[in-house]
Amino acid sequence: MNVLIISRCTKRAREESCRILDQFAERTGDAAWQTIITLEGVNTLRRLLRKTARRNTAVACHWLKKNGQMELLWIVGNIRRFNAQGRVPTNRTTQTLITNTDEHRWRCAESIALLAAIAGLFHDFGKAGFCFQESLTKKTAKSYQPYRHEWVSVRLFQAFVGEQHDEQWLAKLGELSADDDAELLARLRKDNPCYSDSPFRTLPPLASVVAWLILSHHRLPENLRGDNVLEGCQSWLENQLNADWNAVNHIKEGWRDVDFRNVWVFPSGTPVQSRVWREKARQISRRAKNAAALKQWGQMDQLFTLHMARFCLMLADHFYSSSHPHPTWQDPDYCVWANSDRKNGTLKQRVDEHLTGVAHHALLLGRQLARVRSSLPAIARHKGFRERSGNPLYHWQNKAWDVAAALRERSREEGFFGVNMASTGCGKTFANARIMYALADEQEGCRFTVAMGLRTLTLQTGDALRNRLKLDDDDLAVLIGSGAVKQLWQKEKEPEPDRDSASAKALSEEQQYVHYEGSVQTGALEKWLSGDRKLSALVSAPVLVTTLDHLISATEGVRGGKQLPAMLRLLTSDLVLDEPDDFDIADLHAVCRLMNWAGMLGTRVLLSSATLPPDLIQAMFAAWLAGRKVWQASCGASEKPMNICCVWFDEKGAKVEHIADGRSFSIAHKTFVEQRAAMLAAKPRLHFGRISPVSPASPEVSDVITCVARAVHTEMQVLHHAHKETHPGGKTVSLGLVRFANIDPLVAVAKALMAIPSPQDVCIHYCVYHARHPLAVRSAIEKCLDSAFTRHQPDTLWQHPDIAKALNLRPEKHHLFVVLGTSVMEVGRDWDSSWGIIEPSSMRSIIQFAGRIQRHRRVVPENENLVILSSNIKALRKRSPAFCKPGFENKDHPLASHDLRELLPPQDYQTITALPRILPANGENKLAELEHMRLREELLSSKSRQIIAANWWRKPLTWNAWLQRKTPFRQSQPEARFFLHMEEEESEPYFAFHTENGNIKASDKFVLQDVEYAEGTDRWGCTDYRQVLLALADAQQTEINRVGEIFGEISVPVNEEDVTSDWRYHPWLGVYRDIN
């Protein structure tokens, strides 16, 4: 291709860009290059320019076509130096009026900076104490003290403020002398095991904010003693908070009376003794006294100011703690140490230097926040997003684009809350990306995040967007929690220590995996983020596809600074929340908290799922709206009333409403859903269901498993003959899914099925798929199944290796390829089966499972293609609650019956659609009614006796970690980690674990089982442990004794039974336990 390259770089950026461009093309002018080059070469040039891009870089590349036309391919750097077509302007007009940009709207920006700076001056005052200095300088001293340094710092700040009003102590801050130190220490309130009260009881408003910042700069306060109730939470800060809310080191045994005295002793005085610290305090005091708005924004109820000031303080603390010492900020007469080098243990920074440095950088950070988003990389003028769809199935995406583009300016001013409820298979993933791009100003570019629950679905979505939109590696990042999972995906395509500074720890998780090949550009925050590549890549990527657990830390990361990357991502990009209704009901508390934070940080949000229940959407909107009100008051048009751009999308079009409150939203959503229900009811029936009665002789395990196995076996024969496909050679094949609620009953039924002979001339091939296979084995099974169940081109079925092999080697005429699995195949798998059988647990699971049938071919069945067992195994065993884990039933919300013939009306199982989920309960469908009731009571109901998600934004709780502790995200029972291990290539793999000293030891908890195979049964799917590990060792070029540790991991639940009971395993069945 013939390309023309134009450079508008200046200063040092011009030299660097010219050096790179001269290697690829010939100059045709002072700032122009032309050459014949391949597309791969153009992409390489772009990557090189991006890696070396500076603030003054601006390079445009045009494709000179044979018909004489010229097309802009890309721009690297400052896109404002070109117009939309990549042309260079010959003249510009300017106006002196300040435009209504986000940067100029941040009325609280200076207050944020000043609050963070003042808190920075005091945040580590407590480190000057005798106990902390001893633990830092003496190797024999304890690594912790009776009271952590944050609490001691708050007490010292309280002593400094005394009984002064805010104006008085701000003025005093600029007039301090070394002699004031003695007076400060004389006013110090000294906690002991018998006495501790709240410092906030006597502090004025602005001082309370500063004290909270000091107290929370490592962790949010949390009541670590006792299980207090929510009542009276409005006065917790003043009446209940004490030293216990910071740490409970002081209740540990072994403390002497002298320890409690020494923690309040300061041998060299406080940092007030330092001339350097006093000079920085004087400078900040002068700025604070001149900030007229500081008193307005320095209030505990100004949530945006409060949490962004904490953000600045923590990031500045992290940055400076990891920096080299700064001698010019040290007073040689004040030799008190703040931290030590994490690598060699030597003393590193002095307290006065550290406080001065953190205050300095916190002030600079606060002033940069308003322009962070505009300085970060973005995708602009990308034709892949603008391209109109020609496929009639996807025409609705064009309408969605037009509607979103029309709301571009208004949504920026007033906010955007979208709901995409298009049906499965209509291209929601691509549509979501186009909607978010359409909302963005093309001159500035778009930045958005796609968050979802499953790692595999995250990888699928990342690949789909990259391939469909032709996004380069420097445009899109994929973030999941495991590097091993990513590599497997790509293969086939005690008391708490207070010795050192926790601020020096990395802000990103060690085990998270970021796939991002672009240059790390963090714009206005470059200086503070340059030392953490993972964090920088997370912030830098224009498009981020991630599992939600990395974004949820914005609210759930209550300690250690783990919330900073997520907050920064929310602040600088829009958000697509994919399939939020797939999260467990207990996790929705945290998801609602995230939505509230997204609103508070100015994020435009799009929810995407075909099965969103009304109460969940209402809770999500209420959470986001409460946050948006905070944003608008702090950074938006505060003089205007709330008027949110709300849009509902589906395959029939888009509905726009401008909404100010939750009631209006509820009415608008109800109208949309009713129209959608009418449309769904008129669609052809793809999922034709019936209930199969299951009646065991007794509730004994053996009788229940035998009965279920026989029922499944019988139904498989019926479904196969109704939906089989015929090979040109005359043999027939059908692909079926059988879903069970839990792993151990699944395996029990699988063994029973294998022991049942098949009818004459029939062979049933079984694959057992669940989460308790070793990681590499599960990945191999998924690759096999993904290939078989991808039916966009139906005839490719006959080329699948396992199917072709079975048809060639087995004499039987009829072949059933069956996957026996758990809920892992309900979501995250783009499968198209011919039929399915499900053990019920909830209406949601039935609807999601039905979505795996006729997903690609969309052939309307003449006979039932989905069979629902009348009861699940728990109910057949007379266990109650039965529809739980997974499911919505619990002891407080029992079902009157566990027979689906009594719970579901015929219309809801004969034609399976999303209607029971998206419409309010009508009293006929008892399963759906239970789900709606649980969601309403868990999220919004003010009459509920339990903790509800809405408490987060209805009550003043964001300053502490009470709700996060009560309703944590993805709380699960403890797990033990094992892995497959092979000593040599000729040896057999076995399960092993790491001892405390890191050695590998064989586990005796895994017992190999035999499986009986009846006539006419067979296995399919890749499950041979040895073969899988050998193939991985070869592909990854890894020693065989290492490959299992990386890719053969398996996690099993740990409880009291594990002390004596063993795990069973078989390469085909996975790891399981016998049920009893």
N, C-alpha and C positions, 0 to 999 in steps of 0.2 A: 504494500500500500504506500501511496505517496503522501507524505505528511509535511505540513508547514508548522513550525514551532515559533511562537512569539514570546519573548521575555520582557517583562516589565519590572524586573528585579532592580533593587537599588542597594547601595552601600556594599557590605560584605556578602550579602546574598547574591549580588550580581556576579562576583568573582567565582563563587562556588558553583552556581548554576551554569555559567559559561564553561567552566572546566568539565562538567558532566556532559553538557550538550555537544561540545566539540568532539567528544568521543563517539557520538552517534550520528551526527549530521554535519553538513557543510554550511558555513555561514553564507547567507544571502543579504546580509546587512548588519548593522551594529547590534541589532537585537532580534534577528530573525535567522532561522535555520530551515533547511529543506533536505529531505532524503527519501529514498525508497527503503522501506523497512517492513519487517513482518509484524503481525499483531503482538506476538510474544515479545519482540524487541521493544515495541511501544510500551507494553506493560512493564518491562524491566526498567526502561527509562523513567517511567512514572514513579516506580518504587524507589529508585535511587534519588530522584529529586525530593520525594517526600521524606526520606530518611535524613536528608541534609537541609530540609526547609527551615527557614528562619522567619522572623516577623515580616521582613521586607521581600520575601520570595513571592513571585507571581509569574507563572509560566502557563501558557495555553497551547494546546496541541490540536491542530485541525487536520482533517482527512480531506485531501484534494481528490475528488472523484473524477472518473473518466468523462462524465457528462458535463463537467465544468462547474459543478456545485461543490460547496465546501461545507463540511460538517464538523462541529466542535466535538472532540473526543473527550477531553478532560482539561481541568485547570488545577494546578498545584499551587497552593499558597493563597494569597489574598485575592479572592474572586471579585472584590469590589473594583479592582483595576481593569476589569473587562465588563462588557455588557452581557446580556443573556446569550448572545451568539458567539461570545469570545472575541468580539471586536474591541479595538482600542479607541477610547473616546478622544476626540480632538479638542473638546472644551467641556467645562463643567460649570454649573451654576450652584451657588450656595446660598443658604439663608442663615441668619444668626439666631433664629428662634430655636430653643431647646425642644427637640421632639419628644414625644411620649414613649421613649424606649424604656425597657426594663431598668437600664442602668440609672436613668434619671428618676425613676419611680421609687427607688429604694430609699424612702425617707428615713428608714431606721439604720442605714448602713454605717454612719459615723457612730451611732450609739452602740451598735454591735461591736465595732472595732474598739471603742473605748472601754466597754464593759469587759471584753476579753483581755485587754491590756492591763486594766486595774487588777483583775483576778490573776493575771500572769505575774504581777508584782508580788502577790502574797501566796500563790498556790503551793509553794514548797517551803514556806516559812518554818514549818514544823521540823524540817530536816536539820535545822540548827540545834536541835535538842541533843542532850547528852546521850540518850539511848540510841538514837539513829546514828550519830557519829561513831559510837562504839561498835555498832553492828557493821558499819561500813569500813572501819579501820582495823578492827580486831577480828582475826580469823576464828577465834574461840568464842566470840559473842554470838548470841542468837540472831537469826536472820529476820526476826520480827520483834516488835515492841508491844507493850500493853495496849497502846493506842496508835493507830496508823498516822503517818505524817499529815494526811489530809485533815483529819479531825483536829490535830494539834494546830494546824495552820488556821483552821476556822476559829478556834479559840483565840489565837493570837490576833486575828483580824477583828474579832469581836472586842477584844481588849483595846485595840487601836481606835475603833469607832466609839466605844464607851457609850455615853449618853448623848452624843452629838447628833444633830440632824444631818441629813445628807449634804446640804450645802456646807456645813461646818467641817465635816471630816474630809470632804473633797478639797477644801481650802487648806486644811491642816496637812494633807498629803504633800502639798507643795512647799511646806514650811518646816518639815521635820529636821531635827538635828540629832546628833548622837546622844545627847542628854535625854531625849524623849524616850529612849529605849527603857530606862529604869521605870518611868511612869507607866509605860505600856505593860511591862512585866508585873508591876504591882497590881494592875487591874485584872490580871489573867485569872480566869476561872479554871480550876484544876479538877478534872474528873477523877473519880476513884471508884472502886467496886460498889460503894454505897451511895454514890452521888453522880448523877449525870442528867442534865436537862437540855432543852433545846436552845441553842444560841439565837434562833430566829425569833424568840419571844420578845426580845428587847431591841432588835435591829430595825432601823427605818427601812422603807421600801427598796431604795437603791442599794443599800448595804446588804439587804437580804439576797438580792440577785447576785451580788459579788460573792457572798458567803456560799451560796448554793453552787456557783461555778467552781469555787475552790474545793468544796466538798465532793463534787461529782466529776472532777477532772480525770479520775481513773475509773470510777464506777458510779452508777446511780445509787442513791441511798435506798436501802432495803431493810425492812424489819427482820433481822436474822434471829431474833429470839421471840418465840410466841407466834401464834397464828391469829393475828388481829383480824377483825371483821371490817367490812367496808364502811359501816356507819361512822359518821363523824370525820370522814376523810378530808373535809374542807379545812379542818384545823390540825391535821397531822403534823404539818411542818412546824407550827408554833407550839403545839401541846404534847405531841408524842415523840417526835424525833429526838434521839439522843445518840450516844456513842455506839449503841448496838446497831444502829442503822448503817454505820460505816463498816464495822468489823466487830467480831466477838473475840478477838485475841485476849482481851482483858479477863475473860471468864475461864481461860485455860489454867490448869493446875501448874504449880511450879513457880508462880510469881511471888516475889518477896515484897514487903512494904517499901523497901528502898527502891525497887523497880518502879513502883507507882509514883514515888517522889521524883526519881531521876528523869522520868519522861517529861517532866515540866521544868527541868533545869537546863539552862542555856549557858554553858561555860564561857563562850565568846560573845554572848549577847545575840540578839536577833539581827537580821540583815539591815535593820535601821542603822547599825554601826557602820555600814559601808557607804563611802562617799559616792561610789558609782551608782549604787542602788538609789540613793537619795536624789541624785541628779536625774535619773530616769523617772522617778516618782514626781519630781518637780515638773518635768516636761509634760507628763501625762495629766497631771493635775491642772496645768494651765489649759490644755486642750479640753479637758472635761468641764471646766468652769465656763468655757466659751461655747460649749455645745448646749444650745437652748433646749433641744429636744431630748436630751439625755434623761431628764426626770420623767418625761412622758413614756419613753420606751423602756426605761429601767424598772419594770414592774414584773412581778412573778406571773401575772396573767397575760403578759405579752409573749406568747409562746414562740413565735418566729424569732423574735429578738433573743429570747432566752436560749433556745437550742442552737441557733446559729453562732451565738457568742461562745457557747460551750464547744461547738465544732471548731471554731478558730483557736480557742485556747488549747484544745487537745491536739490539733494538728501542729500548732506551733511548738507545743511541748514535745511531741514525737519528733519533729524535725530538729529542734535544737539539741535534744538529748542524744541524737545520733550524729551530731556534728562534732567537729573538732573544737577544743577549747578556744576561747576568744580572750586573750590576755588583756586587751584594752577594756574589757568589762569586768575586770577583777580589781578589787581594792587590796593592795599588798598587805595592808594592816588587818584584813579580815579573812583569815584562813579557815574557812569552814566548807566542807565538801558536800556536794549534792549527789554525785553518782560515781560509778567506776566504769571502766571499759569492760564491756561484756565479753570481749575476746581474751584479754589477758588478766583482768581483775585489778589493774592498776587504777589509782584514783584519777578521775578525769576532769570534771567540771566543778567549780566552786559554787556555793549557793548564791552569792550575790550576782555572779556572772550568769548563772542559769536563769535566775529570776528576771534579770535585765534582758537577757536574750529572748526569753519566751514572751515577755511583755512587748518587746520591740516587734517581733515577728507576728504576734497575735494582732497588733494594731495594723500592720501592713496587710495581713490576710483579710481582716474585716473590710478594709477599704477596697480590696480586689474582688470580693465575692460577686458584686453586682455585674461585673463584666466577664465572669468566668465562662459562661455558656458561649458568648459570642467569640471567645478566643480559642475555643476547642475545635478540632477537626469535625467537619460535617459533610454530608453528601448533598451536593447541589447540582442542578441541571443534569439530572440523570435520566436519559431517555427510557431506560427500562421501567422506571416507575410510571412515566407518563404514557407509555404505549397503551393504546386502546386494545381491548380484547375482541377478537373476531369470532370466538366460539360462543354460540348462543347460550351455552350453559353458564358462561361467565360474563354475560353482558351486564349483569347487575353490578359488577365491579366498576364498570365505567360510570354508572350512575352514582355509586358510592364516591368515586373520585371527584365527580363534578360537585356533589353536595359538600364534601369536605373542603374542596378548593374555594368554594363560595364563602365558607365560614372562616377562612384563613385569618383575616385581620380581627374579626370579631372574637374568635376563639382565643386569640392571643390576649385580648383585652379582658374578656369576660370568663374565660375558662372553657374547657371542653370535656364532656363526659359522654362517651359513646358505648353502644351495646351492639355487638354483631352476633345475631342469632341465626345466621344462614345455616342451612341444613348440611349434614355431613356430605362431603364429596363436592361441595360447591366452590371450593377454593378460598376458605376463610383465611388461611395463613398468608397467601399472597395479597388478598384484599386488605388485610390489616396493615401490611407494610405500605401499600399504596395510599391508604387513608391517612396514615401518619405522615407520609411524605407530602400529600396534598395539603395538609394543615400547615406545613412549614413554609416559611418565606424562601422562595427559590434563590433569592439573592444571598441569603445567609446560610441556607442548607438545613437539612433535617438531621436530628439526632433522636433515636428512639431505642427503647429496650423492650424485648419480648421475653416475658417471664412465664415459666410453667413449672409443673410439679415433678416430671419424670426426666431422668438423665437421657434415656434413649430418645424420648420425644424431643428433647432439647437439641440433640445431635441431628435428628431428622430434620427439624425445622431450620437449623443453621445451614445444612446442606441444601435444603429446598430453596431458601432465599438466595444463597450464594449462586446456585445454578440457574434458577429462574430469572433472577435480576442481573446476572453476570457481575456480581459484586466481587471485587478483588479482596485479597487477604488483608489489605490495609483499610478496608471499609467495614468489615464485619468481624466481630470476635465472638467466640463461643466459650462459655464458662460453665464448667460442671465441677463436681466435687472429687473426681477421680481421674488421674492421668492414665491409669490402666484401662479404664473404660474407654477413654478417648482413643488410646492406641489400638485396642481391640476393634473399635468401630472403624478406624482408618485402615486396619489390616486388610480387610476385604473391601473395602472402599472406605494436805494437812494444814496447822495455822498458816495463814497466808503470809509469805515473806514480804518484807518491806525493807530490804537491804539496799536494793539498787532501784534504778528508775524503770518502772514498767513502761514508760513512754518510749523507751528505746526499742521495744519489740516491734516486729513488722505488723502493719495494719491489715495485711492480707493473710489468709489462711495458708499454712505450709502445703497442704495437700490439694488445694484447689488447682485446677488445670485451666489455663487461659490459652486458647488457640487464637493468636493475633500476630500477624506478620508485619503490621504497619509500623511506621515510625511512632515513637512515644512522644506525643505532643500534648502537654497538659496546660497550654496557654498561660493564663495569668497565674496559675499555681505551679508553674514549672519548677521553680526553686524549691518548693516545699515537698513536691512529689517525686523529684528526680531520683531519689535513692531507693525507690520501691518499684521495680519494673512491673510486677503483677498488678499493683494498685494503679500505676500509671496507664497500663494497657486497658484496664477496666474502665478508667475514666475517659481515655482518649478515643476509643473506638466509636465511630459514628453510629453503627448499628451493633447492639449487643444482644445475643440470644443466650439466656442463662436459666439455670434452675432457680426457683424462687428463694431457696434457702440462702443464696448469696445476696439477695436484695432485701430479704426480710430482716436482716441484721440492722437496717436503718432504725428499727424500733426495738428489736429483740437483742441487739448487741449492747447489753447494759454495762459491760466492763471491758477494759483493755483497748478501746478505740476501734473495735471491729465494726462499729456502725458508721465510721467516717466514709469509707469508700461507697457504701450504699447510699448514704445521704447525698454525697457529691454527685452520684449518678442520677438520682432523682431530681436534684436541683438543676442538672444540665441536660436532661433529655425527657422525652415523653415516654409513656408506658403502655404496652399492650399486655394485659393479664389474660393468658390463654387457659381455658378450661378451669376457672376458679372453683366451679362446683365439684370438681374431682377431689378436692382436698377433704380430709376427714373433718367432721363437724367440729371436733375439738381444735383443729388447726385454724378454723375460720376466724377465731378471735384475733390471732396474730395477723391474718390476712387483712382484716378490717383495720387493724392498727396501721398497717402499711399503707392502705388506701387513705387513711387520714393524713399520714405524713406526706403522701404524694400530693394531696390537695394543698397542704400547708407550704410545700416547697414549689408550688406553681406548676406542677406536672399535669399535662393533658393526658387523660386516661381513656383507654378503650378496653372493655371487657369482651371476651370472645368465647362463646359456647352456644351450642344449639339447645342446651338443656338447662338454662339458668332459671332456678326457681324464683318466684317473685319476691319472697322475703329476703333472699340472699342479695338480689339486685338492690332492693330497698336499703338494706344495711350498708352495702358498698357505697351507694350514693350518699347516704346520710353521713358516713364516715368521711368521704371525700369532700362533701359540701362544708362540713364543719371545719375541715382544714383549709379549704379554699377561702372561707370567710376570713381566716387569720391572714392568709397571703394577701388578699385584696386590701385588708386594712393596713398591712405593713408595706406592701410593694406594688399594689395595683391602684386602680381608681377608687380610692376610699370614699370619694364624694358621691359615687354612683351606687344605686341599689344592686343587689345580686341579680344577675340575669344570665344564667349558665346556658351555653349552647349544648343541648342534649340531642343526640341523634341515635335512632334505632335503624340498624341495617339488617336486611335479609335478602334472599335471592329474588324477591319481588320489587325491591327498591329501597328507599330510605325515607325516614320520617324525622323532620326537624321540629324541635320545640325549644322555646327559650323559657327557662324555668328558674324560679327563685326559691322554692322550698320543697321539702320532701313530699308534702301532700300533692302538689301539682305534678311532681315526678311520678308518683304512684298512679294518678289518674291517667297520665299520658302513657305509662307503661302498660296499664291494663287495656287501654284502647288498642295499642300496637299488638299485644299478645292475642287479643280476641280476633283481630284481623288475620294474624298469622295462623291461629288455630283453624279458621275457616279455610285458609289456603292449604294447610297440611291435610285436613280432612278430605279435600278434593283430590289429593295426589294418589297415584296408583299405589297399591299395597305391596311393598317390598318385603315386609316382615310379617308373615302369617303364622300366628302362634296357636298353641293349644296347651292345656294342662294335662300332664300324665299322672294318674293316681299312683301313689307309692304307699303300700300298707304292709309293713313287716309283721312277722308273727309275734314278736315281742320287742321291747326296747333294748334288748341286749345288743352289744356291739356287733357280734357275729351275724345276728339276724338282720340288723339294719344294713350292714355293709352288703350282705348277700342279696337282700331285697333291692337295694339301690342299684347294684351291679347288674342284676337281671333286668330291671326296668330300663336301664341305660342301654344294655345290649339289645333288647327288643326294639327300642325306639331307633337305634342306629340302623337296624335292618330296614325299617319302614322308611326312614328318611333317605337312605341311600337309594332305594328303588324308585323313590319319587323324584330325586334330583341328580341322578347319575349322569355322567357324560361318557360317551362311547368313543373309544379309540378306533382309528381306521382299521385296526386288526381285529376288532370285534369285542375286545375286553372293555369293561366299564370301570369308571373311577368316580369317586366323590370325595370331597374334602370337607371334614366336619370338625367342629369344636365342641368340647364338653367342658363346661366351667363349673368348678367347685369353689366353695367359700374358703376352705382352709387346706393347708398342705397335707397334714397327717391323714385326714379322711380321704383326700384325693388319692394318696398313695395306697391306702387300704383298698379303695375301690379299684384302682388300677391293677393291683395284684389279683383281685377277684375276677376282673374282666379277662386277664390273661389266662386264667384257669378255666374259662368257659370256652368250649370248642365252638368254632364257627359253623354255620350251616354248610352243607355241601356246595362246593364250587365258589365259596366265599373266603376271602382272606382279609382280616382286619389288621391294619398296621397301626400300632400305638406309639405315640410320642408323649412323654411326660414332661411338662414344662411348668416350672415355678421358680421362685426366687431363691430356693435353697439348693441350687446346683453351684459348684465352684464357678467363679466368675468367667473363666475362659470357656468352660463347658457350656454355660448358659449363653454366652455370646455365640458359640458355634451353633447351638440349637436355634437361636434367633435368626442367624444368617440363613440357615436351611429353611426355616419356616417362612421367613420374609420372601424368599425366592418362590416357594411353592404357592403362597397365598396372594401374590401379586398377580392380578388377573385382568390388567388393562388390555392385554392381548391374550384372549382365552386359550389359543392353541399352543402357547408356550408351556402349558401344563405338561405336555408330553415330552418336553425336553429336560424337565427337572431330573437330575441324576437319580435320586432315590425312587421316583415314580417310574422312570424308564427302566431302571434295573429290576424293580419288582415285577413289572409287566413282562420283562424278558425271561426272568428266572423262575417265577412262580407260575404253576399251571392253572390256578384258579381263574375263573372268568370275571368275577366281581371283586373289586378292591376298594376297601374303605381306608382312607388315610385320616386318622383321627388324632387330634391333639387333646390330651387330658390336661387341663391347666387350671390355674387360679385366676384371681382378678388381674394379674399382670397382663393378661391378654384383652382386658376390657378397654383399656386406654393406652395410647402410645404405640399401637401396632396398626399399621395401615394394611389390614388383611381383608380378603374377600373369600369367605367360605361359602359352601353350598347350603349348609344347614348347621344347626347348633342345638345343644341341650344344655340347660342351666339349672343348677341347684340354687334356688332363690335366696337372696338375703335382703334385697331392697328393690324398690321400683327403679331407682337410679341404675343399679347394676343390670337389671333386665334390659333397660333402654340402651345402655352403653354396649352391652353384649350383642344386642340385635344389630348394632351398627357395624359389626364385623361380618355380617351376612349380606351378600349381594352388594357389597360396597363399591366395587368397580364395574361389574357387568350390568347391574341394575335391571336384571331380568325379573319381571313380575311372575311370582310363582302361582301355579294352579292349586298346589297342595301346601299343607303346613310345612314351613321350613325352620321353625323354632319350637322346641318342646320345653316346657317348664315343669319341673318336678313339683308335685303338689305340696310337698314340705321339704325342708332341708334336714340334714342329718342330725343337727342338734335337736330339732323338734321331734324327729322320729325316736330319738333317745330320751324324750321327755325332759329335756333341759329347758330351763327358762331363766332369763330371756333367751330366745332362740335366734331371732333375726338381729344379731349383734356381732361385731368384730369379724367381718364387716356388717354394717347395718345400723339402723337407727333405734331399734328397740333397746330399752334398758329397764331396770327395776321400777323406776318412777314413771315409765311410759310403756306399760305392757300391752300387747295385743290380745284381744279376746279370743282369737283363734290363730293357729299356725298353719292352717290349710288354705292354700291359695284359692281354692274354689269358693271359699267364704270371704276372702279378702279382696279379690279382684272381680270387677264386673266383666262380663264376656267381651265387651267392646274394647277393653283396655289390654287384653292379651291376645285377642284374635287379630287385631290390627295394632301393632306395636309402634307407637310414635312418641315424640317428646311431650305430647299434650298433658299427660298426668304430672309432668315436672314443671311445665311452664305456666299452667293454669292453676289458679287457687283451688284448694281441695273442695270437692262437691259432696263429700260424705259417702260416696259409693266405693271409691278405691281406698281401702283402709291402709294399704301400704303407703300410698302417696300422701294420704292425710297425716300419717305419722311423721313422714319426712318434713312436710310443711310445718307441722306443729313444733317439731324439734328445732328446726331452723329459726322459727319465730321466737321461741322461748330462749334459745341460746344466744341470739344476736341482738334482738331489739326490745323484747317485752319488758315494760317497766314493772309488770306485776310478778315477774319471775322471782323465785326465792333464791336462785343461784346467781353467780356472777355472769353478767351478760357483756357482749362485746361493746355495746354502746356506752358502757361505763367509761371507756377510754376518752371519749370526747364529750360526754355529759358531765363528768366530774373532774376536779383538778388532780389528775393522777400522773401526768406525763413527767413530773419532776422526780418520780421515784420508780422503782422496779417491781412494785407490788403486783400489778396485773400480769406482767411478764412471767413472774414466778408462779402465779396461780394458774395461768392459762398459757403454758409454754407452747412453742411451735414444735410439732413432731416429737412429742414426748413418747418415748418407747422404753420397754424394759431393757435392762442391761444385756449386752451381747458379748459373746466370746468369739475371738477371731482365730481361725485356723487356715491352713493352706495346704494344697497338694504339694508334695515334695518328691523329687527323684534325685538320687545320688549320682547315678550315671545313666547313659542312654539305654543300657540294657536292663536296668533295674525296673522294678514295678513301683508306681507312685503310691504314696501313703499320706495320710493326714498328719500334719505336724503343727507345732506352735513355737513361738519364741519364748524362751525362759527370761527371767528378769535380767540376766546378764547378756542377753542377746543371742544365746546359743539356740540351735534348732533341736527340738526334741519331738520324737514320735508320740502321738496321742493314743491312749488306749481307750478313748471314749467312742470310737467309731468301729462298728462291727459290720463286716461285709455280709450281705444277705444273698440267698439264692432265690431265683424266681422261676416258677414253673410256667412253661409255655404249652398251651393246649393246641390241638390240631387247628390249623387255619388261622393262627395268630402270628404276628411278627412285630418287630420293632422298626422304627425309622427315626431319622434325625441323628446327628453326630454326637455320640456320648462316650466314646472310648477315651478314658483319661490319658492313657499313655500316648495315644496317637495325637491328641489335642496338644499336649505339652511339647512333644517332639516337633510338631509343626510350628508351634509358637517360637521355640528356641531357634529354629532355623530361620523363620521369617524375621525375628527381632534381633538375630545375631547375638543371642544371649546364652550364657552357659546354662546347661540343663538344670544344675542345682540352684540356679537363681530364678529361673523363669516361673516356677510355682509360687514363690514368695510374692512376685509382682502380679501375676495373672491368675493364680489358682486360689485366691482368697475366698473364704466362705465364712459367714457370720451366723451363729446360732444363738437363740435366746438362752439367757442364764437365769436360773431361779434355784430355789432350795432343792428341787428334785435332781438337779444336775450333779449333786455331790455323789449320788449313788447310781443313777440311771445312765444308760448308754444311748448313743445315737446309732441308728441303723443307716446303712447306705448301700446303694447299688448304682453303678454308672448310668443305668437307664432310669432309675427311680429318683436319684438324687439323695439328699440327706433328710431323714425323717425319724419320727418316733411312732412306735405302736400306740394306737389309741386304746383307752380302757374306760 
